[in-house]
């Protein structure tokens, strides 16, 4: 049985040192939206978690480095080989497709960012 997960846009740096550049590139590739820019160059959130053995990959520690990004005028995404389903979510936490602690923490930080940046 296949286990379904909700995963935000992103990917691996594969040797690239500019993590923000990678985040933007992956968001563009996975969403089909070319006009994506950072709200800030600062890291917004980091989530560290254990990844279990999968196929030929050994168990390892994974670091999700998260940035706040925004679209610039066009937020019409396109599903492609990089994504199975895409959705925008608003400020209603109850409509998120997961209750994972790291996502709830990031959501709360995002809401705080919105409130305090006005």
N, CA, C and O atoms as CSV, one atom per row, in Angstrom:
chain,resi,resn,atom,element,x,y,z
A,1,UNK,N,N,0.841,-1.186,0.000
A,1,UNK,CA,C,0.000,0.000,0.000
A,1,UNK,C,C,0.885,1.248,0.000
A,1,UNK,O,O,1.805,1.358,0.811
A,2,UNK,N,N,0.614,2.172,-0.893
A,2,UNK,CA,C,1.390,3.405,-0.985
A,2,UNK,C,C,0.881,4.409,0.041
A,2,UNK,O,O,-0.320,4.659,0.146
A,3,UNK,N,N,1.814,4.977,0.794
A,3,UNK,CA,C,1.470,5.987,1.799
A,3,UNK,C,C,1.555,7.370,1.152
A,3,UNK,O,O,2.582,7.722,0.573
A,4,UNK,N,N,0.484,8.150,1.248
A,4,UNK,CA,C,0.469,9.482,0.665
A,4,UNK,C,C,0.998,10.501,1.666
A,4,UNK,O,O,0.746,10.393,2.866
A,5,UNK,N,N,1.727,11.482,1.172
A,5,UNK,CA,C,2.274,12.543,2.009
A,5,UNK,C,C,2.064,13.879,1.322
A,5,UNK,O,O,1.950,13.955,0.099
A,6,UNK,N,N,2.015,14.930,2.127
A,6,UNK,CA,C,2.005,16.275,1.592
A,6,UNK,C,C,3.399,16.834,1.790
A,6,UNK,O,O,3.883,16.911,2.919
A,7,UNK,N,N,4.043,17.223,0.714
A,7,UNK,CA,C,5.405,17.729,0.770
A,7,UNK,C,C,5.440,19.061,0.039
A,7,UNK,O,O,4.889,19.199,-1.053
A,8,UNK,N,N,6.089,20.033,0.649
A,8,UNK,CA,C,6.214,21.344,0.029
A,8,UNK,C,C,7.221,21.275,-1.116
A,8,UNK,O,O,8.005,20.332,-1.217
A,9,UNK,N,N,7.184,22.271,-1.958
A,9,UNK,CA,C,8.130,22.342,-3.068
A,9,UNK,C,C,9.550,22.384,-2.527
A,9,UNK,O,O,9.807,23.020,-1.505
A,10,UNK,N,N,10.469,21.712,-3.202
A,10,UNK,CA,C,11.859,21.739,-2.756
A,10,UNK,C,C,12.663,20.627,-3.385
A,10,UNK,O,O,12.151,19.825,-4.166
A,11,UNK,N,N,13.924,20.594,-3.031
A,11,UNK,CA,C,14.797,19.580,-3.590
A,11,UNK,C,C,16.128,19.551,-2.866
A,11,UNK,O,O,16.274,20.111,-1.779
A,12,UNK,N,N,17.086,18.897,-3.477
A,12,UNK,CA,C,18.411,18.741,-2.881
A,12,UNK,C,C,19.404,19.701,-3.522
A,12,UNK,O,O,19.310,20.014,-4.709
A,13,UNK,N,N,20.359,20.165,-2.714
A,13,UNK,CA,C,21.371,21.106,-3.204
A,13,UNK,C,C,22.389,20.443,-4.124
A,13,UNK,O,O,22.914,21.094,-5.028
A,14,UNK,N,N,22.676,19.173,-3.914
A,14,UNK,CA,C,23.614,18.433,-4.774
A,14,UNK,C,C,24.905,19.202,-5.039
A,14,UNK,O,O,25.363,19.291,-6.178
A,15,UNK,N,N,25.485,19.754,-3.978
A,15,UNK,CA,C,26.765,20.442,-4.098
A,15,UNK,C,C,26.671,21.947,-4.294
A,15,UNK,O,O,27.665,22.648,-4.105
A,16,UNK,N,N,25.517,22.457,-4.663
A,16,UNK,CA,C,25.336,23.914,-4.812
A,16,UNK,C,C,25.345,24.546,-3.421
A,16,UNK,O,O,24.632,24.085,-2.530
A,17,UNK,N,N,26.136,25.584,-3.229
A,17,UNK,CA,C,26.273,26.210,-1.910
A,17,UNK,C,C,25.199,27.257,-1.633
A,17,UNK,O,O,24.933,27.561,-0.470
A,18,UNK,N,N,24.581,27.811,-2.660
A,18,UNK,CA,C,23.554,28.835,-2.490
A,18,UNK,C,C,22.195,28.141,-2.323
A,18,UNK,O,O,21.510,27.833,-3.299
A,19,UNK,N,N,21.832,27.907,-1.069
A,19,UNK,CA,C,20.616,27.138,-0.758
A,19,UNK,C,C,19.365,27.883,-1.223
A,19,UNK,O,O,18.422,27.251,-1.699
A,20,UNK,N,N,19.336,29.192,-1.097
A,20,UNK,CA,C,18.190,29.967,-1.568
A,20,UNK,C,C,18.024,29.822,-3.075
A,20,UNK,O,O,16.904,29.658,-3.558
A,21,UNK,N,N,19.110,29.878,-3.814
A,21,UNK,CA,C,19.065,29.698,-5.271
A,21,UNK,C,C,18.448,28.345,-5.620
A,21,UNK,O,O,17.631,28.246,-6.536
A,22,UNK,N,N,18.842,27.310,-4.887
A,22,UNK,CA,C,18.292,25.973,-5.115
A,22,UNK,C,C,16.798,25.955,-4.796
A,22,UNK,O,O,16.008,25.381,-5.545
A,23,UNK,N,N,16.409,26.586,-3.680
A,23,UNK,CA,C,14.992,26.615,-3.290
A,23,UNK,C,C,14.140,27.269,-4.377
A,23,UNK,O,O,13.069,26.769,-4.723
A,24,UNK,N,N,14.619,28.376,-4.905
A,24,UNK,CA,C,13.870,29.069,-5.962
A,24,UNK,C,C,13.808,28.218,-7.230
A,24,UNK,O,O,12.747,28.086,-7.841
A,25,UNK,N,N,14.938,27.646,-7.620
A,25,UNK,CA,C,14.982,26.800,-8.829
A,25,UNK,C,C,14.020,25.616,-8.697
A,25,UNK,O,O,13.269,25.316,-9.625
A,26,UNK,N,N,14.047,24.950,-7.547
A,26,UNK,CA,C,13.163,23.795,-7.330
A,26,UNK,C,C,11.698,24.219,-7.320
A,26,UNK,O,O,10.852,23.522,-7.880
A,27,UNK,N,N,11.391,25.341,-6.696
A,27,UNK,CA,C,10.005,25.832,-6.678
A,27,UNK,C,C,9.536,26.132,-8.098
A,27,UNK,O,O,8.397,25.831,-8.455
A,28,UNK,N,N,10.415,26.728,-8.909
A,28,UNK,CA,C,10.060,27.021,-10.299
A,28,UNK,C,C,9.822,25.735,-11.083
A,28,UNK,O,O,8.828,25.613,-11.798
A,29,UNK,N,N,10.737,24.776,-10.947
A,29,UNK,CA,C,10.616,23.520,-11.692
A,29,UNK,C,C,9.370,22.747,-11.283
A,29,UNK,O,O,8.656,22.222,-12.137
A,30,UNK,N,N,9.107,22.674,-9.984
A,30,UNK,CA,C,8.005,21.844,-9.502
A,30,UNK,C,C,6.643,22.496,-9.674
A,30,UNK,O,O,5.634,21.796,-9.759
A,31,UNK,N,N,6.593,23.827,-9.727
A,31,UNK,CA,C,5.307,24.513,-9.854
A,31,UNK,C,C,5.014,24.979,-11.273
A,31,UNK,O,O,3.854,25.210,-11.616
A,32,UNK,N,N,6.046,25.121,-12.107
A,32,UNK,CA,C,5.864,25.680,-13.437
A,32,UNK,C,C,5.778,27.200,-13.425
A,32,UNK,O,O,5.603,27.813,-14.478
A,33,UNK,N,N,5.899,27.820,-12.248
A,33,UNK,CA,C,5.856,29.284,-12.136
A,33,UNK,C,C,7.288,29.806,-12.227
A,33,UNK,O,O,8.138,29.434,-11.418
A,34,UNK,N,N,7.553,30.649,-13.188
A,34,UNK,CA,C,8.918,31.156,-13.380
A,34,UNK,C,C,9.214,32.388,-12.524
A,34,UNK,O,O,10.349,32.578,-12.086
A,35,UNK,N,N,8.212,33.220,-12.286
A,35,UNK,CA,C,8.413,34.457,-11.526
A,35,UNK,C,C,8.256,34.202,-10.030
A,35,UNK,O,O,7.224,34.529,-9.443
A,36,UNK,N,N,9.279,33.617,-9.418
A,36,UNK,CA,C,9.303,33.360,-7.972
A,36,UNK,C,C,10.496,34.100,-7.403
A,36,UNK,O,O,11.600,34.042,-7.944
A,37,UNK,N,N,10.255,34.799,-6.296
A,37,UNK,CA,C,11.334,35.558,-5.667
A,37,UNK,C,C,11.257,35.415,-4.150
A,37,UNK,O,O,10.198,35.104,-3.607
A,38,UNK,N,N,12.369,35.640,-3.474
A,38,UNK,CA,C,12.358,35.534,-2.019
A,38,UNK,C,C,11.712,36.753,-1.374
A,38,UNK,O,O,11.879,37.878,-1.846
A,39,UNK,N,N,10.979,36.523,-0.301
A,39,UNK,CA,C,10.492,37.624,0.526
A,39,UNK,C,C,11.659,38.129,1.370
A,39,UNK,O,O,11.756,39.316,1.679
A,40,UNK,N,N,12.531,37.208,1.730
A,40,UNK,CA,C,13.741,37.526,2.474
A,40,UNK,C,C,14.813,36.514,2.079
A,40,UNK,O,O,14.498,35.382,1.709
A,41,UNK,N,N,16.068,36.920,2.158
A,41,UNK,CA,C,17.162,35.982,1.898
A,41,UNK,C,C,17.456,35.140,3.135
A,41,UNK,O,O,18.215,34.173,3.063
A,42,UNK,N,N,16.862,35.500,4.261
A,42,UNK,CA,C,17.088,34.769,5.508
A,42,UNK,C,C,16.350,33.437,5.508
A,42,UNK,O,O,15.263,33.314,4.943
A,43,UNK,N,N,16.956,32.444,6.148
A,43,UNK,CA,C,16.275,31.156,6.334
A,43,UNK,C,C,15.059,31.397,7.213
A,43,UNK,O,O,15.158,32.051,8.251
A,44,UNK,N,N,13.920,30.874,6.802
A,44,UNK,CA,C,12.675,31.046,7.542
A,44,UNK,C,C,12.487,29.956,8.591
A,44,UNK,O,O,11.993,30.222,9.686
A,45,UNK,N,N,12.884,28.724,8.255
A,45,UNK,CA,C,12.662,27.597,9.159
A,45,UNK,C,C,13.614,26.466,8.772
A,45,UNK,O,O,13.986,26.316,7.609
A,46,UNK,N,N,13.992,25.685,9.763
A,46,UNK,CA,C,14.786,24.477,9.513
A,46,UNK,C,C,14.105,23.327,10.240
A,46,UNK,O,O,13.760,23.432,11.416
A,47,UNK,N,N,13.922,22.240,9.524
A,47,UNK,CA,C,13.356,21.031,10.130
A,47,UNK,C,C,14.345,19.894,9.913
A,47,UNK,O,O,14.724,19.592,8.781
A,48,UNK,N,N,14.757,19.271,11.008
A,48,UNK,CA,C,15.698,18.160,10.950
A,48,UNK,C,C,14.930,16.892,11.292
A,48,UNK,O,O,14.234,16.834,12.306
A,49,UNK,N,N,15.058,15.869,10.439
A,49,UNK,CA,C,14.325,14.627,10.702
A,49,UNK,C,C,15.068,13.420,10.140
A,49,UNK,O,O,15.915,13.548,9.255
A,50,UNK,N,N,14.740,12.268,10.661
A,50,UNK,CA,C,15.334,11.004,10.232
A,50,UNK,C,C,14.571,10.485,9.018
A,50,UNK,O,O,13.340,10.460,9.011
A,51,UNK,N,N,15.304,10.077,8.006
A,51,UNK,CA,C,14.708,9.445,6.832
A,51,UNK,C,C,15.035,7.951,6.910
A,51,UNK,O,O,16.208,7.585,6.982
A,52,UNK,N,N,14.024,7.091,6.898
A,52,UNK,CA,C,14.291,5.646,6.998
A,52,UNK,C,C,14.876,5.078,5.706
A,52,UNK,O,O,14.872,5.739,4.668
A,53,UNK,N,N,15.371,3.865,5.782
A,53,UNK,CA,C,15.891,3.172,4.596
A,53,UNK,C,C,14.786,3.121,3.547
A,53,UNK,O,O,13.634,2.814,3.854
A,54,UNK,N,N,15.149,3.424,2.316
A,54,UNK,CA,C,14.191,3.399,1.217
A,54,UNK,C,C,14.914,2.939,-0.044
A,54,UNK,O,O,15.865,3.583,-0.487
A,55,UNK,N,N,14.474,1.847,-0.612
A,55,UNK,CA,C,15.092,1.252,-1.796
A,55,UNK,C,C,16.591,1.109,-1.566
A,55,UNK,O,O,16.999,0.380,-0.662
A,56,UNK,N,N,17.423,1.785,-2.361
A,56,UNK,CA,C,18.879,1.670,-2.234
A,56,UNK,C,C,19.486,2.753,-1.345
A,56,UNK,O,O,20.709,2.875,-1.268
A,57,UNK,N,N,18.654,3.531,-0.681
A,57,UNK,CA,C,19.136,4.644,0.126
A,57,UNK,C,C,19.194,4.235,1.601
A,57,UNK,O,O,18.232,3.685,2.136
A,58,UNK,N,N,20.314,4.504,2.244
A,58,UNK,CA,C,20.471,4.185,3.659
A,58,UNK,C,C,19.699,5.186,4.516
A,58,UNK,O,O,19.439,6.306,4.075
A,59,UNK,N,N,19.332,4.792,5.734
A,59,UNK,CA,C,18.712,5.772,6.644
A,59,UNK,C,C,19.687,6.937,6.865
A,59,UNK,O,O,20.901,6.743,6.917
A,60,UNK,N,N,19.136,8.137,6.994
A,60,UNK,CA,C,19.992,9.304,7.193
A,60,UNK,C,C,19.212,10.455,7.813
A,60,UNK,O,O,17.983,10.434,7.885
A,61,UNK,N,N,19.953,11.449,8.255
A,61,UNK,CA,C,19.349,12.673,8.776
A,61,UNK,C,C,19.138,13.625,7.598
A,61,UNK,O,O,20.019,13.786,6.753
A,62,UNK,N,N,17.969,14.249,7.553
A,62,UNK,CA,C,17.623,15.162,6.464
A,62,UNK,C,C,17.346,16.542,7.050
A,62,UNK,O,O,16.683,16.669,8.079
A,63,UNK,N,N,17.853,17.556,6.394
A,63,UNK,CA,C,17.663,18.941,6.824
A,63,UNK,C,C,16.792,19.668,5.807
A,63,UNK,O,O,17.214,19.897,4.673
A,64,UNK,N,N,15.580,20.030,6.210
A,64,UNK,CA,C,14.715,20.860,5.366
A,64,UNK,C,C,15.016,22.312,5.712
A,64,UNK,O,O,14.717,22.761,6.819
A,65,UNK,N,N,15.601,23.042,4.785
A,65,UNK,CA,C,15.871,24.462,4.982
A,65,UNK,C,C,14.818,25.210,4.187
A,65,UNK,O,O,14.725,25.077,2.966
A,66,UNK,N,N,14.031,25.995,4.896
A,66,UNK,CA,C,12.843,26.601,4.303
A,66,UNK,C,C,12.987,28.118,4.209
A,66,UNK,O,O,13.500,28.771,5.118
A,67,UNK,N,N,12.521,28.657,3.087
A,67,UNK,CA,C,12.538,30.092,2.835
A,67,UNK,C,C,11.115,30.557,2.554
A,67,UNK,O,O,10.268,29.764,2.144
A,68,UNK,N,N,10.854,31.839,2.773
A,68,UNK,CA,C,9.591,32.439,2.354
A,68,UNK,C,C,9.785,32.972,0.944
A,68,UNK,O,O,10.635,33.829,0.702
A,69,UNK,N,N,8.993,32.457,0.023
A,69,UNK,CA,C,9.054,32.880,-1.369
A,69,UNK,C,C,7.693,33.415,-1.776
A,69,UNK,O,O,6.681,33.128,-1.138
A,70,UNK,N,N,7.683,34.193,-2.841
A,70,UNK,CA,C,6.406,34.680,-3.368
A,70,UNK,C,C,6.451,34.667,-4.887
A,70,UNK,O,O,7.515,34.705,-5.505
A,71,UNK,N,N,5.268,34.613,-5.459
A,71,UNK,CA,C,5.171,34.729,-6.909
A,71,UNK,C,C,5.108,36.211,-7.255
A,71,UNK,O,O,4.703,37.032,-6.433
A,72,UNK,N,N,5.503,36.538,-8.450
A,72,UNK,CA,C,5.528,37.929,-8.881
A,72,UNK,C,C,4.539,38.103,-10.034
A,72,UNK,O,O,4.921,38.106,-11.204
A,73,UNK,N,N,3.260,38.248,-9.679
A,73,UNK,CA,C,2.248,38.527,-10.695
A,73,UNK,C,C,1.489,37.317,-11.199
A,73,UNK,O,O,0.279,37.399,-11.409
A,74,UNK,N,N,2.168,36.192,-11.399
A,74,UNK,CA,C,1.493,35.013,-11.944
A,74,UNK,C,C,1.655,33.862,-10.969
A,74,UNK,O,O,2.761,33.357,-10.782
A,75,UNK,N,N,0.566,33.446,-10.349
A,75,UNK,CA,C,0.643,32.317,-9.418
A,75,UNK,C,C,-0.148,31.115,-9.930
A,75,UNK,O,O,-0.637,30.306,-9.143
A,76,UNK,N,N,-0.272,31.004,-11.252
A,76,UNK,CA,C,-0.948,29.863,-11.876
A,76,UNK,C,C,0.052,28.736,-12.081
A,76,UNK,O,O,0.831,28.755,-13.034
A,77,UNK,N,N,0.029,27.776,-11.204
A,77,UNK,CA,C,0.980,26.667,-11.287
A,77,UNK,C,C,0.552,25.658,-12.345
A,77,UNK,O,O,-0.599,25.630,-12.779
A,78,UNK,N,N,1.519,24.827,-12.747
A,78,UNK,CA,C,1.276,23.783,-13.736
A,78,UNK,C,C,1.814,22.473,-13.200
A,78,UNK,O,O,3.000,22.366,-12.889
A,79,UNK,N,N,0.956,21.484,-13.090
A,79,UNK,CA,C,1.397,20.158,-12.667
A,79,UNK,C,C,2.269,19.580,-13.773
A,79,UNK,O,O,1.936,19.667,-14.955
A,80,UNK,N,N,3.386,18.992,-13.371
A,80,UNK,CA,C,4.321,18.425,-14.340
A,80,UNK,C,C,4.962,17.172,-13.748
A,80,UNK,O,O,4.490,16.660,-12.733
A,81,UNK,N,N,6.018,16.680,-14.361
A,81,UNK,CA,C,6.655,15.447,-13.881
A,81,UNK,C,C,7.236,15.601,-12.488
A,81,UNK,O,O,7.516,14.605,-11.821
A,82,UNK,N,N,7.422,16.846,-12.033
A,82,UNK,CA,C,7.993,17.119,-10.714
A,82,UNK,C,C,6.921,17.148,-9.616
A,82,UNK,O,O,7.256,17.147,-8.432
A,83,UNK,N,N,5.637,17.175,-9.995
A,83,UNK,CA,C,4.571,17.319,-8.995
A,83,UNK,C,C,3.367,16.457,-9.371
A,83,UNK,O,O,3.054,16.288,-10.550
A,84,UNK,N,N,2.708,15.923,-8.367
A,84,UNK,CA,C,1.509,15.103,-8.596
A,84,UNK,C,C,0.235,15.921,-8.402
A,84,UNK,O,O,-0.752,15.725,-9.112
A,85,UNK,N,N,0.265,16.834,-7.440
A,85,UNK,CA,C,-0.878,17.700,-7.173
A,85,UNK,C,C,-0.344,18.968,-6.525
A,85,UNK,O,O,0.564,18.903,-5.696
A,86,UNK,N,N,-0.890,20.109,-6.889
A,86,UNK,CA,C,-0.487,21.383,-6.313
A,86,UNK,C,C,-1.726,22.139,-5.863
A,86,UNK,O,O,-2.763,22.101,-6.526
A,87,UNK,N,N,-1.613,22.832,-4.725
A,87,UNK,CA,C,-2.712,23.649,-4.213
A,87,UNK,C,C,-2.138,24.834,-3.467
A,87,UNK,O,O,-1.068,24.743,-2.864
A,88,UNK,N,N,-2.852,25.949,-3.509
A,88,UNK,CA,C,-2.535,27.093,-2.671
A,88,UNK,C,C,-3.372,26.961,-1.399
A,88,UNK,O,O,-4.512,26.498,-1.444
A,89,UNK,N,N,-2.806,27.367,-0.281
A,89,UNK,CA,C,-3.530,27.365,0.985
A,89,UNK,C,C,-3.486,28.760,1.580
A,89,UNK,O,O,-2.475,29.457,1.491
A,90,UNK,N,N,-4.587,29.154,2.183
A,90,UNK,CA,C,-4.677,30.475,2.791
A,90,UNK,C,C,-4.345,30.443,4.271
A,90,UNK,O,O,-3.586,29.595,4.739
A,91,UNK,N,N,-4.926,31.375,4.989
A,91,UNK,CA,C,-4.606,31.571,6.403
A,91,UNK,C,C,-5.442,30.713,7.344
A,91,UNK,O,O,-5.313,30.843,8.561
A,92,UNK,N,N,-6.292,29.842,6.815
A,92,UNK,CA,C,-7.119,28.959,7.642
A,92,UNK,C,C,-6.364,27.654,7.892
A,92,UNK,O,O,-6.301,26.783,7.025
A,93,UNK,N,N,-5.799,27.535,9.082
A,93,UNK,CA,C,-4.964,26.388,9.445
A,93,UNK,C,C,-5.719,25.063,9.321
A,93,UNK,O,O,-5.113,24.034,9.020
A,94,UNK,N,N,-7.024,25.078,9.549
A,94,UNK,CA,C,-7.811,23.841,9.516
A,94,UNK,C,C,-7.895,23.250,8.103
A,94,UNK,O,O,-8.251,22.081,7.948
A,95,UNK,N,N,-7.581,24.023,7.094
A,95,UNK,CA,C,-7.658,23.525,5.711
A,95,UNK,C,C,-6.350,22.923,5.210
A,95,UNK,O,O,-6.284,22.437,4.081
A,96,UNK,N,N,-5.306,22.952,6.042
A,96,UNK,CA,C,-4.048,22.335,5.628
A,96,UNK,C,C,-4.222,20.821,5.554
A,96,UNK,O,O,-4.969,20.253,6.350
A,97,UNK,N,N,-3.553,20.159,4.622
A,97,UNK,CA,C,-3.724,18.717,4.449
A,97,UNK,C,C,-2.881,17.868,5.409
A,97,UNK,O,O,-2.770,16.657,5.218
A,98,UNK,N,N,-2.295,18.478,6.426
A,98,UNK,CA,C,-1.497,17.743,7.396
A,98,UNK,C,C,-1.536,18.470,8.731
A,98,UNK,O,O,-1.825,19.665,8.797
A,99,UNK,N,N,-1.246,17.745,9.771
A,99,UNK,CA,C,-1.134,18.332,11.108
A,99,UNK,C,C,0.273,18.098,11.675
A,99,UNK,O,O,0.479,18.194,12.885
A,100,UNK,N,N,1.228,17.793,10.808
A,100,UNK,CA,C,2.592,17.555,11.264
A,100,UNK,C,C,3.116,18.769,12.024
A,100,UNK,O,O,2.896,19.914,11.627
A,101,UNK,N,N,3.816,18.493,13.130
A,101,UNK,CA,C,4.310,19.571,13.990
A,101,UNK,C,C,5.155,20.592,13.239
A,101,UNK,O,O,5.006,21.797,13.440
A,102,UNK,N,N,6.041,20.111,12.377
A,102,UNK,CA,C,6.934,21.054,11.686
A,102,UNK,C,C,6.153,21.974,10.748
A,102,UNK,O,O,6.522,23.135,10.570
A,103,UNK,N,N,5.091,21.469,10.157
A,103,UNK,CA,C,4.271,22.288,9.258
A,103,UNK,C,C,3.443,23.283,10.065
A,103,UNK,O,O,3.306,24.443,9.677
A,104,UNK,N,N,2.892,22.827,11.187
A,104,UNK,CA,C,2.111,23.724,12.045
A,104,UNK,C,C,3.012,24.840,12.597
A,104,UNK,O,O,2.592,25.994,12.679
A,105,UNK,N,N,4.246,24.494,12.973
A,105,UNK,CA,C,5.189,25.497,13.471
A,105,UNK,C,C,5.481,26.521,12.375
A,105,UNK,O,O,5.480,27.727,12.625
A,106,UNK,N,N,5.731,26.027,11.152
A,106,UNK,CA,C,6.044,26.920,10.045
A,106,UNK,C,C,4.838,27.799,9.703
A,106,UNK,O,O,4.994,28.987,9.420
A,107,UNK,N,N,3.657,27.226,9.728
A,107,UNK,CA,C,2.434,27.981,9.456
A,107,UNK,C,C,2.275,29.109,10.474
A,107,UNK,O,O,2.004,30.252,10.105
A,108,UNK,N,N,2.444,28.784,11.753
A,108,UNK,CA,C,2.314,29.795,12.803
A,108,UNK,C,C,3.359,30.905,12.641
A,108,UNK,O,O,3.055,32.079,12.854
A,109,UNK,N,N,4.574,30.540,12.269
A,109,UNK,CA,C,5.614,31.543,12.029
A,109,UNK,C,C,5.233,32.428,10.846
A,109,UNK,O,O,5.464,33.637,10.874
A,110,UNK,N,N,4.654,31.832,9.811
A,110,UNK,CA,C,4.225,32.592,8.633
A,110,UNK,C,C,3.135,33.599,9.008
A,110,UNK,O,O,3.191,34.760,8.604
A,111,UNK,N,N,2.147,33.150,9.781
A,111,UNK,CA,C,1.073,34.049,10.224
A,111,UNK,C,C,1.670,35.184,11.055
A,111,UNK,O,O,1.292,36.343,10.885
A,112,UNK,N,N,2.598,34.856,11.951
A,112,UNK,CA,C,3.257,35.895,12.744
A,112,UNK,C,C,4.027,36.861,11.869
A,112,UNK,O,O,4.024,38.066,12.120
A,113,UNK,N,N,4.686,36.346,10.846
A,113,UNK,CA,C,5.431,37.196,9.916
A,113,UNK,C,C,4.483,38.182,9.227
A,113,UNK,O,O,4.788,39.369,9.103
A,114,UNK,N,N,3.336,37.677,8.785
A,114,UNK,CA,C,2.348,38.529,8.109
A,114,UNK,C,C,1.864,39.622,9.048
A,114,UNK,O,O,1.788,40.788,8.659
A,115,UNK,N,N,1.538,39.255,10.281
A,115,UNK,CA,C,0.994,40.225,11.243
A,115,UNK,C,C,2.023,41.290,11.620
A,115,UNK,O,O,1.680,42.464,11.756
A,116,UNK,N,N,3.275,40.888,11.789
A,116,UNK,CA,C,4.289,41.817,12.266
A,116,UNK,C,C,5.000,42.574,11.156
A,116,UNK,O,O,5.764,43.497,11.439
A,117,UNK,N,N,4.770,42.211,9.906
A,117,UNK,CA,C,5.441,42.912,8.819
A,117,UNK,C,C,4.573,44.022,8.219
A,117,UNK,O,O,4.981,44.697,7.273
A,118,UNK,N,N,3.395,44.198,8.768
A,118,UNK,CA,C,2.497,45.264,8.254
A,118,UNK,C,C,2.883,46.612,8.797
A,118,UNK,O,O,2.244,47.614,8.475
